[in-house]
Amino acid sequence: MPLYSYKCKDCGEEFDYLVFGKSDEEELKCQKCGSKNLERLLSTFGMGGSSSGSSGCATPT
C-alpha cells in the first residue's frame, strides 16, 4: 500500500494519502477545500538504519 503526497491545484494544500487501490485514488479530494483538482507529487522514501551518522558506504583505501 503506497503512501503518496498530493498538492491541491486550487488552494495549495499538501497532504499524504495511503492508497489501497485505484478506486481510492479516483475518490480522492483535497482535505482542506474538497477540490478534486490534485497533483501527485514526487516523493522520497525513508530507509531504516543506524543513527550513528554513518552513510553505510565503504570507502576504498
C-alpha positions in Angstrom: 0.0 0.0 0.0 1.9 3.1 -1.2 1.8 6.4 0.6 1.5 9.3 -2.0 1.9 13.0 -1.5 -0.6 15.3 -3.2 -1.0 19.0 -3.8 -4.3 20.7 -4.4 -4.1 22.9 -7.5 -6.9 25.1 -6.2 -5.8 26.0 -2.6 -2.2 24.8 -2.5 -2.8 22.3 0.4 -0.3 19.5 0.5 -1.2 16.1 2.2 -0.3 12.5 2.2 -2.7 9.7 1.3 -2.4 5.9 1.8 -3.7 4.3 -1.4 -5.2 0.9 -1.2 -6.3 0.6 -4.8 -7.1 2.5 -8.0 -10.7 3.3 -6.8 -9.3 5.1 -3.7 -7.4 7.5 -5.9 -10.4 8.2 -8.1 -12.4 9.2 -4.9 -9.6 11.4 -3.6 -10.2 15.1 -2.8 -8.4 17.9 -1.0 -8.7 17.6 2.8 -8.9 21.4 3.1 -11.2 22.7 0.3 -12.8 19.5 -1.1 -11.4 20.0 -4.7 -10.6 17.0 -6.9 -8.1 19.1 -8.9 -5.0 17.4 -7.4 -1.4 16.8 -8.5 0.6 13.8 -7.2 4.0 14.9 -6.1 7.3 13.2 -6.4 8.1 11.7 -3.0 11.1 10.3 -1.3 11.2 7.3 0.9 13.0 6.6 4.1 15.1 3.6 5.0 15.7 2.2 8.4 19.3 2.0 9.6 21.8 3.1 12.1 21.6 6.6 13.6 25.4 6.8 14.2 25.7 9.3 11.4 27.5 6.8 9.1 26.3 6.7 5.5 26.9 2.9 5.4 29.1 3.2 2.3 32.6 1.7 2.4 35.4 4.0 1.2 38.1 2.1 -0.7 41.6 2.6 0.6 
